[in-house]
C-alpha cells in the first residue's frame, strides 16, 4: 500500500543518506510503498540546488539495471533541497515554508516524518526547533526517526530523551537499530514462538547457556575519530547486542504487535542483573587489537590517539534474575579485526541427564555432545540444530550431526536491506523493530557499570592479535564456568 509522506532529512548530503537511505527509499518506491504522494526535503549546511541534489540521489542508486532507469528518473523528481544550519532558529522558518509548499504539491495529507541522519549532538536542538518554529503538522502524523548513538551513558541518553520528549511523544519516536532490520534477527521470534519444539525447551531446565557473537574483520577504517571516542561497549554492545539478547530472553508477547513485543522486551531487560563494580570486573572483558602481519595496531591507526585505551573488543556474561533464565548465562562478544566477519547466535542445550552410551560395554569412546541451535545471522542466513545420532557402521558410537536450513542465494538477494525494512516500518508507524526508551535506559544502566570501571582502571592493551577471536580473557570467561565458545578457532 502506498504511504503518503513528506520526509525531512537532516544530513541529506551525508554518508548514511547516500549509501543507505536513498537506495532503500528507491526500493520502497519500486515496490509501490511510496508513490506519487511522497516528497523528501533534504537539508545540510551546503548550498545545493534541487537539480544537483536530485543528481546526488540518482548517483546513489546508479547501480540499478537499465530497465529501472525510467523509474529512477521519476523517483528523483520527489527530492528537494534546502540549505539549512540546524543551530539557526531562523533557518527553520524557511524550512517550514518549503514543507508547506511540498505538502500542497504532493498531497502528502499532513504526514511528516523527520529523519535525523547527522551527528547526535544536534538531535536535541533540531527537535526543540521543530516545535518552537512550528514545523509539526496538525493534520497527519509527526514522526521522528533517529540514528544511533543514543547517548554516551545513561545520564546523557536521558538528557537527550528529555529533550526529544518536549517535541515528540514516545509513540512518535523511531530509534534506529539496524540489527533489528536483519532477516534472521526478526526470525528469532518466528523460531521461538512458532515452534512448540523450540519454545517449550526455551528455559533454564533445558538450556545450558546462550552465546551471541558479532564479529567484524575490519578495523576502524575511516571512522577512527568517532570510534576512538566510543569503543565496542558503546558502539555495539549497548545497542545491537542488548537488543538481540532481549529478543532471545523475552517472554511470549500476548500478540505480535509492536506494543506487546515492547512490553516483553522491557520486562526481560528489567530482570537483567546489574552488576556491582566488582562483579562487572569479573564478568566483562575488554580488548584492543595489536599489530599483525601487514596491519597496524589500533593505537597506530590514523585518527586514533597513540595512547588510546578505547576497547575494540568486548565480551560479557549476562545473567537474568527471572524464573525462565535463572542460572543460565548469556555470553556475548563483539570486536574488530577478528578472524572473520559474521554474526551468529548459539543456544547450547543441556546434555541428557544420563549418558547411557558412556557405558564401557557399548564400546563407545565418545560422550554425548550438547544439542546446539545456531542462528546464522550473517553473512549466510539460516539455522542449524545439532543432534546426536548413531555413527553408521559396526559397533555403537554416537556422532553429532547438523539439521540445517540455509536461505538460498536468490531469497537472500531479494530480502530487503535493514534500512529498507526499517524505513517502511517507520512509514507504517510500526515500532516492533525499533528500540524504545525504556529498553535503551536499561541497556545503559547495565553497561555503565563496566564503562565507569574501565574509565578509571588502566587496561593492559594491546591484548589480542588481528585475525583471532579476541583476548585470552574472553575464553577464560567461559572456561571459568566449565564452558567454551561454540565458535572458536583451532589453535
Ligand atoms: P556524515 O558526517 O556523513 O553526515 C552528516 C551530515 O550532517 C552532513 O551532510 C553535514 O553537512 C551535516 N551537518 C553537520 N553539521 C550541520 C549543521 N550544523 N547544520 C546542518 N547540517 C549539518 O554522517 P553519517 O555518516 O551520514 O551519519 C549520520 C548519522 O547516522 C550519525 O548519527 C551516525 O552516528 C549515524 N550512523 C551512520 C552510519 C554510517 O554508516 N554512516 C551507520 C550507523 C549510524
Boltz pocket constraint, residues with backbone or C-beta under 6 A from the ligand:
constraints:
  - pocket:
      binder: B
      contacts: [[A, 10], [A, 11], [A, 12], [A, 13], [A, 14], [A, 15], [A, 16], [A, 17], [A, 43], [A, 44], [A, 45], [A, 46], [A, 84], [A, 85], [A, 86], [A, 87], [A, 116], [A, 117], [A, 118], [A, 119], [A, 120], [A, 147], [A, 148], [A, 149]]
      max_distance: 6.0
